[in-house]
């Protein structure tokens, strides 16, 4: 990882098993050690990403990150919400993943229902949670 500064994702456990002839248990223990040392973290889909010093990653659940867009973009109730495609580009994730988060926000009553040809709108503002600072 240190030798390749462009490396952002680690090989899968299956790749390690095949390429190095190790058991799944050994591969998973390696990932555990890398995680404890703070140089790798799991990502959805069973993959692992490299954590570089100074990297800042938003670890909130995706639905919370999407809901925060309402406050960050200062959207009011009734305002149009960004499209799935726009959110996918903005967050660097796939459209189906964004759709799942939007469905959760719909269920929570924050966004209007998605319909073909009709843009989602903000139905309610998320509750702002204050973090206590020491």
Beta strands, then each sheet from edge to edge (+ up, - down):
strand 1: 40-43
strand 2: 47-50
sheet 1: 1+ 2-
end
